[in-house]
Amino acid sequence: IMKKMFGAVRGFMFNSEPEQELARRIFSIPAAKGSVVGMGIAPFEADPGAFAARRGLTRPYLIYSGRREGGKGTPLLCEYVQAFRERTGRDIGLVFTGSGPIEAPAELMPHILDIGFVGEQEKHEAMAGALAFVHPSTFESFGIVLLESFLADTPALVHAKSEVLKWQCRRSGGGLWFRHYPDFEEELLLLLNNEELRKRMGAAGREYVRKEYAWESVEKRLFQALDA
């Protein structure tokens, strides 16, 4: 049914190149029938110290935003953070925004701050104050919260099996990707121990989003796709 529908339409607009490649691979979509447009992400300013001060946080923390479920990789993230704390002895916290149950080892629960649904400003401040934004999902077509974290000057750690998130990190220079726990530990230690690198990655991510996903850039790609 889906292949018939894809074959019947005149053209496609995709969120990302890996999404376009998936459609080509599954439905044999000619390159000329598709364009990567994406979506606009409005820039914002966020005080990196505001969230920690308001919530009484005194240690570095990672942040995840969105639904908490197996498909998004949040149980895996909790396992990795607990393993990291045990193996390295580094005191690092984990902040969640969004909805859904948090499946985590009992030992990690005291080190998790679940703030649930919050306003955009508090979410952005939480991102800005984080050591890194972690996106462990393997099923994404664009990665809105990843790009928001870039705009907050915060580097990211993403799952290597997500072609889209890895693509965004590679293009921007704003994130690293992990295949398994050893990668995760090494990359997190790198960010913890190298503040200058972390700042450079955050700045690279911010510049990338402001350039590629400004509404003016998206509008230009949109009309080019419609003209084609």
C-alpha positions as CSV (number, residue, x, y, z in Angstrom):
1,I,0.0,0.0,0.0
2,M,2.7,2.5,1.0
3,K,4.9,1.7,-2.1
4,K,1.9,2.3,-4.3
5,M,1.2,5.7,-2.6
6,F,4.9,6.7,-2.9
7,G,4.9,5.8,-6.5
8,A,1.8,7.8,-7.3
9,V,2.8,11.3,-5.9
10,R,4.8,13.9,-7.9
11,G,7.4,14.8,-5.3
12,F,8.6,14.6,-1.7
13,M,10.0,16.9,0.9
14,F,12.1,15.2,3.6
15,N,13.4,16.3,6.9
16,S,16.9,14.9,6.4
17,E,19.2,13.2,3.9
18,P,19.1,9.8,5.8
19,E,15.3,9.9,5.7
20,Q,15.4,10.5,2.0
21,E,17.9,7.6,1.6
22,L,15.5,5.3,3.5
23,A,12.6,6.2,1.1
24,R,14.9,5.6,-1.9
25,R,16.0,2.3,-0.5
26,I,12.6,1.0,0.4
27,F,10.5,2.4,-2.4
28,S,13.1,3.1,-5.2
29,I,12.3,6.9,-5.2
30,P,14.3,8.7,-7.9
31,A,16.5,11.4,-6.5
32,A,14.9,14.0,-8.7
33,K,11.5,13.4,-7.0
34,G,12.7,14.4,-3.5
35,S,14.2,17.4,-1.7
36,V,15.5,17.8,1.8
37,V,13.8,20.8,3.3
38,G,13.8,20.3,7.1
39,M,12.1,22.7,9.4
40,G,12.8,26.1,11.0
41,I,14.2,26.3,14.5
42,A,13.8,29.7,16.1
43,P,17.0,30.9,17.9
44,F,16.8,31.7,21.6
45,E,19.0,32.8,24.5
46,A,19.3,30.8,27.7
47,D,21.3,31.5,30.8
48,P,23.5,28.4,31.4
49,G,23.5,28.9,35.2
50,A,19.8,29.7,35.8
51,F,18.5,26.1,35.9
52,A,21.1,24.7,38.3
53,A,20.7,27.7,40.6
54,R,16.9,27.4,40.6
55,R,17.0,23.6,41.2
56,G,19.9,23.5,43.6
57,L,22.2,21.4,41.4
58,T,25.9,21.6,42.2
59,R,27.3,18.7,40.0
60,P,27.5,18.2,36.3
61,Y,24.4,16.6,34.7
62,L,23.3,15.1,31.4
63,I,19.9,16.0,30.0
64,Y,17.3,14.1,27.9
65,S,14.1,15.7,26.6
66,G,11.1,13.9,25.2
67,R,9.1,10.7,25.6
68,R,10.6,8.1,28.0
69,E,10.2,4.7,26.4
70,G,12.2,1.8,25.0
71,G,11.9,3.1,21.4
72,K,13.6,6.3,22.5
73,G,16.3,4.5,24.3
74,T,15.8,6.0,27.7
75,P,16.2,2.7,29.7
76,L,19.5,2.2,27.9
77,L,20.6,5.7,28.8
78,C,19.8,5.1,32.5
79,E,21.8,1.8,32.4
80,Y,24.8,3.6,30.8
81,V,24.8,6.5,33.3
82,Q,24.6,4.1,36.3
83,A,27.5,2.0,34.8
84,F,29.5,5.2,34.2
85,R,29.0,6.3,37.8
86,E,30.1,2.9,39.2
87,R,33.1,2.4,36.9
88,T,34.5,5.9,37.0
89,G,33.5,7.2,40.4
90,R,32.4,10.5,38.8
91,D,29.4,12.1,40.3
92,I,27.2,13.0,37.4
93,G,23.4,13.6,37.5
94,L,20.7,13.0,34.9
95,V,17.8,15.4,34.2
96,F,14.7,14.4,32.3
97,T,12.1,16.6,30.8
98,G,9.0,15.3,29.0
99,S,6.6,12.5,29.7
100,G,6.5,8.8,30.5
101,P,7.9,6.4,33.2
102,I,11.6,6.4,33.9
103,E,13.0,2.9,33.8
104,A,16.3,3.1,35.7
105,P,18.3,1.0,38.1
106,A,17.3,1.6,41.7
107,E,20.8,2.9,42.5
108,L,20.5,5.6,39.9
109,M,17.1,7.0,41.0
110,P,18.5,9.4,43.7
111,H,20.7,10.9,41.0
112,I,17.8,11.6,38.6
113,L,15.9,14.8,38.5
114,D,12.6,14.5,36.6
115,I,11.0,17.9,35.9
116,G,8.3,16.6,33.6
117,F,6.6,19.0,31.2
118,V,8.1,22.5,31.6
119,G,8.0,25.7,29.6
120,E,10.3,26.3,26.7
121,Q,12.4,28.8,28.6
122,E,13.1,26.4,31.5
123,K,13.8,23.5,29.1
124,H,16.3,25.6,27.2
125,E,18.0,26.8,30.4
126,A,18.2,23.2,31.5
127,M,19.9,22.3,28.2
128,A,22.2,25.3,28.4
129,G,23.5,24.2,31.8
130,A,24.0,20.6,31.0
131,L,27.3,18.9,30.3
132,A,25.8,17.3,27.3
133,F,22.4,16.5,25.8
134,V,22.0,12.7,25.3
135,H,19.7,11.4,22.6
136,P,19.7,7.6,22.7
137,S,16.9,7.0,20.2
138,T,17.6,5.0,17.1
139,F,14.3,6.1,15.4
140,E,14.4,9.7,14.3
141,S,13.6,11.5,11.1
142,F,14.9,15.0,12.2
143,G,15.8,15.5,15.8
144,I,14.2,18.7,17.0
145,V,15.4,18.5,20.6
146,L,18.9,17.7,19.4
147,L,19.0,20.9,17.4
148,E,17.5,22.8,20.3
149,S,20.4,21.6,22.5
150,F,22.8,22.8,19.9
151,L,21.2,26.3,20.0
152,A,21.7,26.2,23.8
153,D,25.5,25.9,23.2
154,T,25.4,22.3,24.5
155,P,27.2,19.4,22.7
156,A,25.4,16.1,22.3
157,L,25.9,12.3,22.6
158,V,23.7,10.3,20.3
159,H,23.2,6.7,19.4
160,A,25.3,5.6,16.4
161,K,22.4,3.5,15.1
162,S,20.3,6.6,14.4
163,E,21.5,7.6,11.0
164,V,19.7,11.0,11.3
165,L,21.1,12.0,14.7
166,K,24.6,10.9,13.7
167,W,24.2,12.8,10.4
168,Q,23.3,16.0,12.3
169,C,26.3,15.6,14.7
170,R,28.7,14.9,11.9
171,R,27.6,17.9,9.8
172,S,27.6,20.3,12.7
173,G,30.6,19.1,14.6
174,G,28.4,19.6,17.7
175,G,28.1,16.0,18.8
176,L,29.6,12.5,19.2
177,W,27.9,9.1,18.7
178,F,28.3,5.9,20.6
179,R,27.8,2.3,19.4
180,H,27.9,0.7,22.9
181,Y,28.8,1.5,26.5
182,P,32.6,1.7,26.0
183,D,32.1,4.5,23.4
184,F,29.7,6.2,25.8
185,E,32.2,6.1,28.7
186,E,35.1,7.4,26.6
187,E,33.1,10.2,25.0
188,L,31.6,11.3,28.3
189,L,34.9,11.4,30.0
190,L,36.3,13.4,27.1
191,L,33.6,16.1,27.6
192,L,34.1,16.0,31.4
193,N,37.8,16.5,31.2
194,N,38.0,18.9,28.3
195,E,36.0,22.1,28.9
196,E,37.6,23.8,25.8
197,L,36.5,21.0,23.5
198,R,33.0,21.0,25.0
199,K,32.7,24.8,24.4
200,R,34.0,24.4,20.8
201,M,31.5,21.7,20.0
202,G,28.6,23.7,21.6
203,A,29.5,26.7,19.5
204,A,29.8,24.7,16.3
205,G,26.3,23.2,16.9
206,R,24.8,26.6,17.6
207,E,26.3,28.1,14.4
208,Y,25.1,25.1,12.4
209,V,21.5,25.4,13.4
210,R,21.4,29.1,13.0
211,K,22.7,28.7,9.5
212,E,20.9,25.6,8.3
213,Y,17.6,25.8,10.1
214,A,16.9,29.6,10.1
215,W,13.4,30.1,8.7
216,E,14.9,32.0,5.8
217,S,17.0,29.0,4.8
218,V,14.1,26.6,5.2
219,E,11.8,28.8,3.2
220,K,14.2,29.0,0.4
221,R,14.5,25.2,0.3
222,L,10.7,24.8,0.5
223,F,10.0,27.0,-2.5
224,Q,12.8,25.4,-4.5
225,A,11.2,22.0,-3.8
226,L,7.7,23.3,-4.8
227,D,9.1,24.8,-8.0
228,A,10.8,21.4,-8.8
